[in-house]
Amino acid sequence: MFNQLLYRSKSLLGVALLSLSSLALVPSAASAADQEPKVAWAKIAAGAMVLDVRTPEEFAAGHLANAVNIPFEQVATEFAKRGIAKDAPVVLYCRSGRRSSIATEALVAAGYTQTYNGGGYQTLAGTQPKTE
């Protein structure tokens, strides 16, 4: 009887720890899946860095105004090299949102706290607020 109770309490503890550890992952998972154009544009209007994580060839074919091009595989390394502050607001985008999601996760893992996955270039370009 005692062994059964001990086994059950260990199992419950394991489930509780697993639940708590998955909660710790929610912020980075949420930031990787942002992709709300209105929010992205509001952050850009407030001064966020605009980061295009596509290839240089894709960037050359068209990009958002004032965007900086750093391919997604190099984002964390380049941010560290360039001394970009960990709390600098950044809106990332790519073609579809997948690479910007990967890059956002890499930045969050490296300690950057103000990242936002803007999603796909065409979507952002098509929803850009009109300036008067």
C-alpha positions in Angstrom: 0.0 0.0 0.0 2.8 2.5 0.9 4.7 1.7 -2.3 1.5 2.4 -4.3 1.0 5.8 -2.6 4.7 6.6 -3.1 4.5 5.7 -6.8 1.3 7.8 -7.3 2.8 10.8 -5.5 5.9 10.6 -7.7 3.7 10.4 -10.8 1.7 13.4 -9.7 4.8 15.3 -9.0 6.2 14.5 -12.4 3.0 15.7 -14.1 3.1 18.9 -12.0 6.7 19.6 -13.0 6.0 18.9 -16.6 3.0 21.3 -16.5 5.1 24.0 -14.9 8.0 23.5 -17.4 5.6 23.9 -20.3 4.3 27.1 -18.8 7.8 28.5 -18.8 7.9 27.9 -22.6 4.7 29.8 -23.4 6.2 33.3 -23.7 8.8 32.4 -26.3 6.3 30.2 -28.2 3.8 33.0 -28.1 6.3 35.5 -29.4 7.3 33.2 -32.2 3.7 33.0 -33.4 2.7 36.7 -33.2 2.0 37.6 -36.8 -0.6 40.4 -36.3 0.1 43.1 -38.9 -1.6 45.9 -36.9 0.5 45.1 -33.9 3.7 44.9 -36.0 3.0 48.3 -37.6 2.2 49.9 -34.2 5.6 48.6 -32.9 7.3 49.9 -36.1 5.6 53.3 -35.7 6.9 53.4 -32.1 10.4 53.0 -33.3 11.1 49.2 -33.4 13.9 48.0 -35.6 12.5 46.3 -38.8 14.4 43.1 -39.5 14.0 41.1 -42.7 15.4 37.6 -42.1 15.1 36.4 -45.8 18.1 35.8 -48.0 20.0 38.8 -49.5 18.5 38.0 -52.9 14.9 38.1 -51.5 15.7 41.3 -49.7 17.1 42.9 -52.9 13.9 42.0 -54.8 11.8 44.1 -52.3 11.6 44.9 -48.6 9.9 47.1 -46.1 11.2 50.7 -45.7 14.1 51.0 -43.2 14.5 47.2 -42.9 17.8 45.6 -42.0 18.6 42.3 -43.7 20.1 39.5 -41.6 19.3 36.0 -42.7 17.5 34.0 -40.1 20.3 31.6 -39.4 22.6 34.4 -38.4 20.3 36.6 -36.3 21.5 35.8 -32.8 25.2 35.9 -33.8 24.8 39.2 -35.7 22.8 40.9 -32.9 25.6 40.0 -30.5 28.3 41.2 -32.9 26.5 44.5 -33.5 25.9 45.0 -29.8 22.2 45.4 -30.1 20.6 45.9 -26.7 18.7 42.9 -25.3 15.7 45.2 -24.7 15.7 46.8 -28.2 12.3 46.5 -29.8 12.5 44.4 -33.0 9.9 43.4 -35.6 11.0 40.5 -37.7 9.5 39.3 -41.0 10.3 36.9 -43.8 8.3 35.5 -46.8 5.7 33.5 -44.8 6.5 33.9 -41.1 8.2 30.6 -40.7 11.8 31.9 -40.8 10.9 34.9 -38.7 9.4 32.5 -36.2 12.7 30.6 -36.0 14.7 33.8 -35.8 12.4 35.2 -33.0 12.9 32.0 -31.0 16.7 32.3 -31.4 16.6 35.9 -30.2 14.4 35.1 -27.2 16.7 32.2 -26.3 19.6 34.6 -26.5 17.9 36.9 -24.0 16.2 39.5 -26.3 13.0 40.6 -24.7 11.2 42.9 -27.2 10.9 40.7 -30.3 7.8 40.5 -32.4 7.3 38.1 -35.3 5.6 40.3 -37.9 5.0 37.4 -40.3 5.2 37.5 -44.1 6.5 40.4 -46.2 3.5 40.5 -48.6 1.0 40.6 -45.7 2.9 43.4 -44.0 3.5 45.4 -47.2 -0.3 45.0 -48.0 -1.4 46.3 -44.6 1.0 49.1 -44.2 -0.8 52.1 -42.8 -1.1 55.1 -45.1 0.9 58.1 -44.1 -0.5 61.6 -44.7 
